[in-house]
Amino acid sequence: MSFLRIQNLCKTFDRVVAVDHINLEIAEGEFFTLLGSSGCGKTTTLRMVGGLEKPDGGEIHLGGQCLVSGEKNLFIKPEKRNMGMVFQSYALWPHMTVFENVVYPLKLRGIRGSAAEKKVAEVLELVGLGGLEDRPAPALSGGQQQRVALARALVFSPKVLLLDEPLSNLDAQLREEMRRELKALQQRVNVTVIFVTHDQIEALSLSDRIAIMKFGVLEQVGTPVEVYYHPATPFVRDFLGKTFLLSGKVHSATDQLINVEIQQHAATPLVIQRKSATLSDNGSLAVGQSVMVAIRPEQVELWGSLPEGRTNMIQGNLQAVHFLGDRYEYTVVLGSETRVLVSPASQHLKAGEKVFLELKSEGISLWPHQG
């Protein structure tokens, strides 16, 4: 049963549709991420869930309670929704100490004295800030400020924690460290999290499920593995990570396999499992039909010579080699096109040589040709 349910939610700003009638169901204790580029509607969705933005239509339910309903003319105020929120800027009060910042939500709820002190001490220990109660907020590092913002959002035991790009202001190394800490914290507290980000690594590493948005519409909702390896739309395929695309035509097809001839030189047609094909609207593929073969670069293996007994091999020319420490980056020419691939540092090929690309059959997906 869903814990947080969003039904037909929509929002328009000056005739620009920010959120376009989306539907979501989020389980209790789930780490759920809204992922997309700037302007896709993810933060607007988060703000409507938190009550900081009033939707034009639709409903939001938390547990058995309806928080928002245009039809019922119902709008529960933010402070009555039992949700904690961490903003991108952290929004700490600079004139207050760590304790004063964190205790503030408890004061608003009438919790004071030793009860409040106990709760603040517990949550500061939880986020790794025990002993810093009297430190002025401006004297903290970026990572410490983020922890204070998390502590303030968690101190009153909210049902839902809303996180709006909370790691974006940190440097790369600290962001990676805080990403691990945030996931561990969520699992210890077992709070339901809705996390907004444009960072794919954050989304893939933190989330139980991801909703990918584009122009206010949900393109796909699924686990990190599902959306990465089994994208539902070309946008999701190309937005997440890197995609190696090849043009081709259907050579033959059975109930289980599809053979595709590609324009770049291959000794034999590629063999693709039918279950890996994203078919056209009528669900069929005709012999001679133009298609796109897609595969993640990490599922392409480079060979310096043609190996025996391998399938789905493509010949190319190695144009450039770049050493990146733990790996090599190779620029490969395939016909009139170039592709960039990586290989472990243990495999060193030389520019100007012929190379052979093995496309792992389990990683190939097939798409109708666009345009």
Number of C-alpha atoms within 10 A of each C-alpha: 9 14 18 21 19 20 16 14 23 24 22 15 9 6 7 10 16 22 27 18 18 16 16 15 15 19 16 18 17 19 23 25 27 25 26 27 16 12 14 22 24 29 22 22 24 20 17 19 28 24 20 14 14 19 23 16 18 18 23 24 18 20 15 10 12 16 20 25 20 15 9 9 8 12 16 15 14 17 14 10 17 15 21 25 24 24 16 17 15 21 12 20 13 12 11 15 19 30 21 19 22 29 22 18 19 18 13 10 10 10 16 15 9 9 10 20 15 11 19 27 20 15 23 24 13 17 19 14 18 13 11 18 18 11 14 17 22 15 12 15 11 16 17 17 20 25 25 28 25 26 28 27 22 27 21 22 16 16 20 26 23 24 23 22 19 24 25 14 15 15 11 11 8 13 17 14 11 18 18 13 15 16 14 13 15 17 14 10 12 15 19 23 25 21 26 26 23 18 15 16 13 20 25 19 12 21 21 18 21 25 23 26 23 21 18 24 20 22 18 18 19 18 16 20 13 14 22 19 17 19 21 16 14 14 14 19 20 16 16 20 12 15 16 19 18 17 16 22 21 20 18 17 17 9 8 9 16 22 20 27 22 21 13 16 14 17 11 14 21 23 19 23 19 18 13 18 22 19 15 11 7 6 8 8 19 11 13 13 14 19 22 21 23 21 23 22 19 15 16 21 15 23 16 15 12 16 11 6 5 10 17 19 23 21 22 23 17 23 17 16 19 12 14 11 9 9 15 19 18 22 19 26 19 18 12 7 10 14 17 16 21 20 19 13 14 9 12 15 19 13 16 12 14 18 21 22 21 19 25 18 17 12 18 24 23 23 19 18 14 8 3
